[in-house]
């Protein structure tokens, strides 16, 4: 079960016989601010491992006639390879192609039926005319393209619950999607929001879908998506290293716990008595991916 960032920091500071904050929103104490920003650093490090199922998302978009480039999902961090499809034609997108191959195909011509693609550059300006996912050949019709990816968001707002009063500017999450209630105090209905564009009314609340990454704490009810035991060990390791230079044991425990957490997401082994040695269905190791 996900824990709030506030409860995690409180638990760590109590364990270390330090004063614990009652809120993370208006911190002024330098030590407490340092621990909050250390939390951000640890989450960034875990995200960089690119092996956590809780970061997985799916993005779909419609192609436009004569347009080859499209914006990535606003919270895009890293692709999940072999998940790119042209859903209209039930075809797999070929790629990501190397720069050399894609340039050659662009200049010399492409004879494939399925789209090839390349992820090119990084542009977070939604007003840009181009984009970072480039298709070849250039689409000549409206089709639905989709891919799965890892999100940049390592926090989630409080869980949406039915028949609950929410204040102005409240954020909630439902099925990994993030929504904001712009104004006033109102009560949610009984139907879980699921839209991924625009705004939908739920009870007496209009929830607006938020596509931007959720990387900083906005409310004390915000949840950390990673295992709380990992975060606690990481905070203690970083704190000891910064303040006493003796965080080696805590760092070792932290990295061991990371590997244990990754191991939980491995599937069973498969094999037979006559074939080659069995292999794991899911072989991700901490910091072992190279995309």
N, C-alpha and C positions, 0 to 999 in steps of 0.2 A: 504494500500500500504506500502510495506517495505521501511524503511528509512535507509540511510547509518549511520554507527556508528559515523562518523565524524560529520554529521549534528545533530545527537542527542546530542552528547557531547557539540557541539557549542551552541545549543539551551539552554541546562541546564546551562551552564556557563554564558551565556548572561543574563538569567533570574535571576541568583544569583549575578549579577553585578561583575562577574569575567572575567579575560582575557580569550579569547577563542583561541584554536590552529587553525592554517590553515592546518595542516596535523597531522595525528596520527602515521605516519611511522617513523619520526625522532624526536620524542619528547625528550626534555631534562629537561623541567621544572618539578620539583618534584610534584607540585599540579596537573598538567595535566596528568602526568604519573599515579598518584594515582587514578584519575577519570577513566582513561582507564582500569586499573586493577580492579577497582570497577565494571565497566561494565562487565568484565569477570565473576566476582563473582556473580552478579545479574543473568546473563545468566545461570550460573551453577545451581543457586537456582531454577530458573524457569524450567529448564530442569528436575531437580529432581522431580518436581511435576508430570511428566509423563502423561500429559493430553492435549498436544498440537498437533492438527492434522498436523501442518506444519512440525513436526518432524517424521512423519510416512514414512517408506520406505518398500520395498519388496526385499527379497534376494532369489535367486534360485541357486541351485548347482546340479551337477550330482554325483550320488553315484558311488563308485568303488567296484568291486568285492572283498570281504573279508576285506573291510575297514569299521570300525564301527564309527570312530571319524572324525569330519569335522570342519574346521575353521568357526567361526562366521564371519559375514560381518565385514570388517575392521573398520567401523564406528558404530558398534553395541553398543547400550547403555542399552536397556531393551526390552524384548520380548513383543509382543502383543499376548496374549494368545488366543488359539482356532483358530489360523491362520496357523498352520503347516499342510502341505499336502504332500502326495505322488501324484504328478500330473500325473505320468505315469499310475497309477492304479486307479485314481480318489478316493483316500482314505485319510481320515484324520489321521494325526499322533496322537498318544495317549500320553498325557503328558501336561506339564512336570511332570514326575514321581518323587516321593520323593526318597531320597537316599536309604531308607530302601527297598521300593518296587522295585526299579531298581536293587539293589544288589541281592535281592531275586530272581528276574526274571532271572538275569544273571547266578546265581549259580544253581537254581532249574530248569531252562528251561522256555522258553516262548512259549505258544501255540497259541498266537494271530496271526491273518492274517496281520493286519496292523502293521506298525512300532510303537514302543514306543520310546520316546526320553527323554533325560535328558541334561540340560545345566550344564556343569561341569568345574569349574575353569575359569581362564582368562589368555589367552596367546596371545600377540600381535605379536609374532614372526612368520612371514609368512613362515619361513623355517622349522618350527616345523613339525614333522612327524604326530603328533596327532592333536587334536583339541578339542573344547569345547562343540560341539553338538554331543552327542553320540546316535547312533541308535541301537535298539534291535528289532528283530534279526539282526545280521550282514548282510548287503546287499550281495547278491550273483549275482547281475546283475546291469547294468547301468540303473538308474531311475532318474527322475527329482524330487527333493524335494524343497519345497519353504516354506517361512514363512515371516510374517511381523514383523517389529520391530521399535523401536524409535532410531533415529540416535543421535550420540554425537554432530553433527555439529549444532551450533546455529548461525553461520554466513553463508552467501552465497556470492560468488563473484558477480560482476556486471552481469546484465542480458545479455544474448546473443542477438544480434540484427543483422538483415540481412544487407549485403552490407556496413559493418562498418570496418574501419581500426583499427587493434589491434597491439600493440607493443610487443616486446619480453617478454616472460614469463607471458603474460597476462592470467588471469583466468576469466572464465565466468560460468554462470549456465544456464541450460535449463531443464525445468520440474523437478527441484530439483537435477539433475545430475550436477557434477562439472567437468569442462574440463580446460586443460592448453594448451596454445600455446607455444612451447618450444623456438623458436628462431625467430629473424628478425621481420620486420613489414609487415603485409599482410592484405588482405581484405576478410571478410567472404562472403559466398555465400547466397543462399536464402532458403536452406533446413536446418531446425533446427536439430542440432545434437541430437541423441537419444541413441547412443550406450552405453553399460555399461561395456565394456572391450576394451582394446587396443586403437588404434588410427584410426580416420576416417577423410578423407579430405573434407573440406567444403569450396568451392570457392578456394582460394589460401592458405588456412590455414589447417594444420593438427592438429586437436584437440585430445589430449590424455586424456582419462577418468581418473579421480582422485578418488580413493576409500577411501583415508585416511580422517579422520574427519577434519572439518574446524572449529577450535576452537580459533584461534587467527587472528587478523587483518593483512592482507597482503598488502592491497591497500586501499586508501581513498575512493574508490568506493564500498567497501565491505558493504553488507546489513545485518541488524539484523533481524532474522526471527520472533522475538517476537514483540508484539504490541509496537509501539514507546512510547505511553502514559504510559505504564507500566514501560518501561525502564527509562523514564524521572523521574517519581515519585520515582522509586527505587534509582536512582542516588542521588536525592535530600535528600531522607531519610537517606541513608548511609552517605552522606557527612555531613549532620547536626549532626548525631550521632557521627561521628568521630571528628568533629571540634568544636562543641558547646555542645554536649550532650543533645540537645533538638530536637531530630528527631521523637518524639513520634507521633505528629499529621501527619507528612509526612509519617511515617511508617503505620499508620492506613489507610490513603488514598490509599497508595500503595497496601495494602492487600485487601482493598475493591475493588479496580480496578481489581485486579487479579481475584477475585470471579465473577465480572461482565464479564470479558473476558471469563472465563470458562463457564459461563451461556450461552454465545452466541453459544456455540457448543452443547448445549443440544437439543435433538429432542423434538417434541411435546408430550403431554401426551396422553395416550390411556386408554380406559376403556369402561365399559358398565353399563347400569342401573341395571343389575341383578347380576353382578359379584362382585369381590373384588374391593377394592379401586384402582383407576388408578395409574399407575406407569410410571415414565419417561423412555423413550426409551434409554436415554443416561444419566447416573447418576453420572458421574465423578465430584468430588469436589476437590478443591485445596488441595494437599497433602493427599488425602484420599486413594490412591491406595496402595495396598500391594501385590507385585508380588514375 
